Every structure is written in C-alpha cells, then in structure tokens.
C-alpha cells in the first residue's frame, strides 16, 4: 500500500454503529447506493437531500437504459468491435485472437517483442498484462479452449506522465454526455495513475484518480482511491499530484468531442485516453462510467444527467 496514503474522507457523525448499518440499508433501498457507494461517496456523512443528487449503482440503471441502444452496448462491451469502430483514434496495432490463426498470433508477438494481452471479459484492468514470445504457447493453448484475447502493441506515455511511475500506462478518464438535442457536454476529466509493479492505471487495481482543472490543465486535488484513501504524492516517484501539468490538455476537449460523435448512440461514456509522445491514443469507452468519480470533482451528477435524457 502507498506509504503516504491518508484518510481524507468526512468523519463519521457521532452515531452508534447500528445507526450507520440502518442508514446503509436505507440508502440501498432509497438511493440504490450499495455498500461500496456508501463508503466511497461518504454517504455516512451526507444528508438525505445530498444523497439523492448522486449517481449510484442502483439509480444509474436509468441512464444505462436510456443513453445507449443495443448496438452501442455491444460495441462498448467488446474490445475488438470498439477498436474497429474507433479506428481513427486507435492507432496502435492490434489483433483479436478469434479472427486470426495461431501463426498470425506468433508473428504479431515476434514483430513487437512485447505485447499487451487483454482477456475478452476483462474489466477494471483485471488480467491485463505484458507478455513476450516465451508465453505464446500458453496463450495459444488458452485460445484453443475458447478463451480469447485482444493483443496490442505496447504503448508508452509522454515522458512527463511516465515520470509518475514508469511501469504503468497512465490514462485520462474523460466523461462525456450527449443530451437529447444532440449537444455535447464534457462532464469530468481525471488523471488515472497506476502504482508500483502494475501496468494499468485502474483504481480497482490499486491506482488513484486525480481531478484535472481544465482551465489550467493541472491536477487540483490529491489522488483518490474508491476504498476511501487519498495520497498527495506518488509513492514511487514522490511527484506531488496537485499542480501537476498534463501535456496536451488544451487539445483534449476538441479531440474527445470528435470521439464522442463517432457513435452518438452511446450518449454517456467514460473514455480512457493515453497520452503518448505523439499525442492522444484512445484505449476504450465505458458505459455508466463509475460513481466514485463524483468524489474527485465534488459534483454529484444524478440530476445533471437526468436533465440530458
């Protein structure tokens, strides 16, 4: 765990444990806030009027139902279909093991030396790893069993971003929504930062998320993990998060608007974008992209998103 992690969540109110237990049960029933929501969004410190403003695991079903059609859900859920649809923004080389021969898999890995493999059903960065040709036989055996992978060229961050922690591919999480009139809204921009010995930046794999002020292009809050802890510097590099300037940030809104309108039938998306030495590289899109991001900018979004229906 990060050596400099510190709790920065609101303190518990002066109530007995039974109060919080019953309050959590009521929050599940009334607001759809599951136990993870209750902790990560500090519902234990909020009034009922405040709680109803937040997107939760339960009430986000309204948006899942209304912000996507079947095609959009299918493309966002399948890595190969996503990369095909967004080919103009996915510039790295990739293959989908279901569509190629064993020899083509060997050739691809040999060509790149090291590659990233992503299991078909992977979420939260689970199972994503870097391999070389020494592991190809094991991968081919797994594919023969019907387990498929996205295999991709390894990306490298811009040097300024990479300095935070060289082992991880740090990304931007950019949340956008297209309203019922077809107008674009930039909801939130976060820097997702991985930790030591990890290659992904996902918070559920131990990373942190840092809010970015789009006017300055700088991180304006400490790193946050949904388990309820914060850290003010990266524990490996000791780089301070607040004040960290993100490269190319002034170009992001125009870029991500173009991305969002490629598939406007996916109206509410959390885009994961890498910042490479050559600019932005689209990684994936996530539907109903997470409740915990509301903590980072301090803006509950349930009523905002409802107004876009």
C-alpha positions in Angstrom: 0.0 0.0 0.0 1.2 3.6 -0.6 3.3 4.7 2.3 1.9 8.2 2.2 -1.8 7.3 2.0 -4.0 9.2 4.3 -7.7 9.2 5.0 -9.3 12.4 3.8 -12.9 11.4 3.9 -15.5 13.2 6.1 -15.6 11.9 9.7 -18.3 9.7 10.9 -21.1 11.6 12.7 -21.4 10.9 16.4 -23.8 8.0 16.0 -23.7 4.4 17.1 -22.8 1.5 14.7 -26.5 0.5 14.5 -27.3 3.9 13.1 -24.8 3.5 10.2 -25.9 0.0 9.5 -29.6 1.0 9.2 -28.6 4.1 7.3 -26.7 2.0 4.8 -29.7 -0.4 4.4 -32.0 2.6 3.8 -29.5 4.1 1.3 -29.6 0.9 -0.7 -33.4 0.9 -0.7 -33.9 4.6 -1.3 -30.9 5.7 -3.5 -29.5 2.4 -4.9 -26.3 3.1 -3.0 -24.6 -0.3 -2.4 -22.0 -0.8 0.3 -19.2 0.3 -2.0 -21.1 3.5 -2.8 -21.9 4.2 0.8 -18.1 4.1 1.6 -16.6 5.6 -1.5 -19.0 8.5 -1.7 -19.1 9.0 2.1 -22.9 8.6 2.4 -22.4 8.2 6.1 -21.7 11.9 6.4 -24.4 13.2 4.0 -28.0 14.2 4.5 -30.8 12.5 2.6 -31.1 15.7 0.4 -27.5 15.4 -0.6 -27.6 11.6 -1.2 -30.3 11.9 -3.8 -28.1 14.1 -6.0 -25.5 11.3 -6.6 -25.3 8.6 -9.3 -25.2 5.2 -7.6 -25.0 1.6 -8.5 -28.8 1.4 -8.4 -30.1 4.6 -9.9 -27.6 4.6 -12.8 -29.8 1.9 -14.4 -32.0 4.8 -15.6 -29.0 6.0 -17.7 -28.0 2.5 -18.9 -31.5 2.1 -20.2 -31.8 5.5 -21.9 -28.3 6.5 -23.0 -27.5 3.5 -25.2 -29.1 1.4 -27.8 -28.2 -2.3 -28.4 -25.5 -1.6 -30.9 -23.8 0.9 -28.6 -23.9 -1.5 -25.6 -22.4 -4.3 -27.8 -19.6 -2.2 -29.2 -18.6 -0.7 -25.8 -18.6 -4.2 -24.3 -16.4 -5.9 -26.9 -12.8 -4.7 -27.3 -12.4 -5.8 -30.9 -15.6 -4.1 -32.1 -14.7 -1.0 -30.2 -11.3 -0.7 -31.9 -12.8 -1.3 -35.3 -15.5 1.4 -34.8 -13.0 3.9 -33.4 -10.2 3.0 -35.8 -9.4 6.7 -36.5 -8.4 7.1 -32.8 -7.0 3.7 -32.1 -3.6 3.9 -33.9 -1.7 1.1 -32.2 -1.6 -2.2 -33.9 -3.8 -5.0 -32.5 -5.3 -8.4 -33.3 -8.3 -10.3 -31.9 -7.4 -14.0 -31.4 -10.7 -15.2 -32.6 -10.1 -13.7 -36.0 -6.5 -14.8 -36.7 -4.6 -18.0 -36.9 -2.0 -19.3 -34.4 0.7 -18.4 -36.8 -0.5 -14.9 -37.1 -0.5 -14.6 -33.3 3.1 -15.8 -33.2 4.1 -13.4 -36.0 2.4 -10.4 -34.3 4.2 -11.1 -30.9 7.5 -11.6 -32.7 7.2 -8.4 -34.6 6.6 -6.3 -31.4 8.8 -8.2 -29.0 6.4 -7.4 -26.1 2.7 -7.0 -26.3 -0.3 -6.3 -24.1 -2.9 -9.0 -23.8 -6.4 -8.3 -22.5 -8.9 -11.1 -21.8 -12.2 -10.8 -23.6 -14.1 -10.5 -20.4 -11.6 -8.2 -18.6 -12.9 -5.3 -16.5 -11.2 -3.0 -14.1 -7.9 -3.9 -15.7 -8.0 -7.4 -14.3 -5.9 -9.9 -16.2 -4.3 -7.3 -18.4 -0.5 -8.0 -18.7 2.5 -7.7 -20.9 4.0 -10.8 -22.4 6.7 -11.8 -24.9 7.1 -14.8 -27.3 8.1 -17.1 -24.4 4.5 -17.2 -23.3 2.9 -17.7 -26.7 2.3 -21.4 -26.4 0.3 -20.9 -23.2 -1.8 -18.2 -24.9 -2.4 -20.5 -27.9 -3.5 -23.3 -25.6 -5.9 -21.0 -23.9 -7.3 -19.7 -27.2 -7.8 -23.3 -28.3 -10.0 -23.8 -25.3 -12.2 -20.9 -26.4 -10.7 -18.1 -24.3 -9.9 -15.1 -26.5 -7.8 -12.0 -26.1 -7.1 -8.6 -27.5 -3.4 -8.5 -28.2 -2.0 -5.0 -28.7 1.2 -3.1 -29.3 2.6 -1.7 -26.1 2.0 2.0 -25.6 4.4 4.4 -23.8 3.3 7.5 -22.0 4.6 11.0 -22.7 7.8 11.5 -20.7 6.1 13.9 -18.3 3.3 11.4 -17.5 5.7 8.4 -17.5 7.8 10.1 -14.8 5.0 9.4 -12.2 5.6 5.6 -12.4 7.3 4.0 -15.4 5.7 0.6 -15.0 2.1 1.8 -15.7 0.3 3.2 -18.6 -1.4 6.2 -17.0 -4.6 7.4 -18.7 -7.1 10.2 -18.7 -10.7 9.3 -17.8 -12.9 11.7 -19.7 -16.6 11.6 -19.1 -18.9 13.0 -21.7 -22.6 13.1 -22.4 -24.7 13.9 -25.5 -28.0 15.3 -24.5 -31.4 14.7 -26.1 -30.8 17.6 -28.5 -27.5 16.1 -29.7 -25.4 18.7 -27.8 -22.0 17.6 -26.3 -21.2 18.0 -22.6 -17.8 17.4 -21.0 -18.6 16.1 -17.5 -15.3 15.4 -15.9 -11.6 14.8 -16.6 -9.4 12.8 -14.3 -5.8 11.6 -14.5 -5.7 7.8 -13.7 -2.4 6.8 -12.2 -1.0 3.3 -11.6 1.2 2.2 -8.8 4.4 0.2 -8.5 4.7 -3.1 -10.4 1.3 -2.5 -12.1 0.9 -1.9 -15.8 -2.7 -0.5 -15.6 -4.0 2.7 -14.0 -7.4 1.4 -12.9 -8.3 2.4 -9.4 -9.7 -1.1 -8.8 -6.2 -2.4 -9.4 -4.7 -0.2 -6.8 -4.3 3.1 -8.7 -5.6 6.6 -7.9 -7.6 9.2 -9.8 -6.8 12.9 -9.7 -9.1 15.6 -10.8 -7.9 18.0 -13.5 -8.9 21.7 -13.7 -9.5 22.1 -17.5 -8.8 25.9 -17.3 -5.3 25.4 -16.0 -4.6 21.9 -17.3 -3.3 21.0 -13.9 -4.3 18.4 -11.2 -6.1 20.3 -8.5 -6.8 17.6 -5.9 -4.9 14.7 -4.3 -5.0 11.2 -5.7 -8.1 9.3 -4.6 -8.9 5.6 -4.4 -12.5 4.4 -4.0 -11.6 2.3 -1.0 -11.6 5.7 0.8 -8.0 6.8 0.9 -6.1 9.7 -0.7 -2.4 10.4 -1.3 -0.8 13.7 -2.1 2.3 12.4 -3.8 3.0 9.3 -5.9 4.7 6.8 -3.5 7.2 5.7 -6.1 8.3 8.9 -7.7 7.4 11.4 -4.9 5.9 13.7 -7.5 3.2 15.8 -6.0 -0.2 15.5 -7.6 -1.7 18.9 -7.0 -0.2 21.3 -9.6 1.0 18.5 -11.9 0.6 19.8 -15.5 -0.9 17.4 -18.0 0.6 17.5 -21.5 -1.7 18.5 -24.5 -4.6 19.1 -22.2 -5.6 22.2 -24.1 -6.3 20.0 -27.1 -8.4 17.4 -25.2 -11.9 18.8 -25.4 -11.8 19.2 -29.2 -10.4 15.7 -29.5 -12.8 14.0 -27.2 -15.8 15.7 -28.9 -14.8 14.1 -32.2 -14.5 10.7 -30.4 -18.0 11.1 -28.8 -19.7 11.8 -32.1 -18.3 8.7 -33.8 -21.1 6.8 -32.0 -23.6 9.3 -30.7 -26.0 6.4 -29.8 -23.6 5.9 -26.9 -24.5 9.1 -25.2 -22.9 8.8 -21.7 -19.3 7.4 -21.8 -16.2 7.4 -19.8 -13.4 7.4 -22.3 -9.9 6.1 -21.4 -7.2 8.0 -23.2 -3.5 7.6 -23.0 -1.1 10.5 -23.5 1.8 9.3 -25.7 4.8 11.3 -27.0 2.8 11.7 -30.2 -0.5 12.9 -28.6 -3.7 11.1 -27.5 -4.4 7.4 -28.0 -7.9 6.1 -27.4 -7.9 3.0 -25.2 -11.6 2.2 -24.6 -15.0 3.5 -23.7 -17.0 2.6 -20.6 -20.8 2.9 -20.2 -22.2 4.4 -17.0 -18.6 5.2 -16.1 -18.5 5.0 -12.3 -19.9 6.6 -9.3 -16.7 7.2 -7.5 -15.5 9.9 -10.0 -18.1 12.3 -8.5 -15.9 12.4 -5.4 -13.0 13.7 -7.3 -14.6 16.9 -8.6 -17.1 17.2 -5.8 -20.0 17.5 -8.2 -22.9 14.9 -7.8 -24.3 14.2 -11.3 -27.6 12.4 -11.0 -29.8 15.5 -11.6 -27.4 16.8 -14.3 -27.5 13.6 -16.2 -31.3 13.4 -15.8 -31.6 16.8 -17.5 -29.9 15.3 -20.6 -32.4 12.5 -21.0 
